Amino acid sequence: MKRFETYQPATIRDNGITSPKVFNGLCLIRRYVVRVEEIDEGDDILIDRLLYLWKNRVELGITHSSNLAAMRRDAVVLGVELPF
């Protein structure tokens, strides 16, 4: 069984293939069930990660306004005030 952890559940998506198929050199005859579950971690861990991303946003290339807004939204949910 293949198991992996990710920070982006959208990478695991329904590809719409619901019957056996041959596609781009793949013979798709095996069926799979994919389960995605959130790893329960404390707010302190999430806050540490968020603050790391915020403090290093320029070096990490996190500069688009939509990304900054997403971090600000999570900060509100976690009860954290991000420094300017």
Residue pairs with C-beta under 8 A, 6 or more apart in sequence:
5 39
6 12
9 36
9 38
12 34
12 36
17 23
17 28
20 28
20 29
21 28
22 28
43 78
43 79
46 74
46 78
47 78
47 80
50 71
50 74
50 75
50 78
50 80
50 82
51 80
51 82
53 60
53 62
53 71
54 71
54 75
54 82
54 83
56 62
57 63
57 67
57 68
57 71
62 68
62 71
71 82
72 82
75 81
75 82
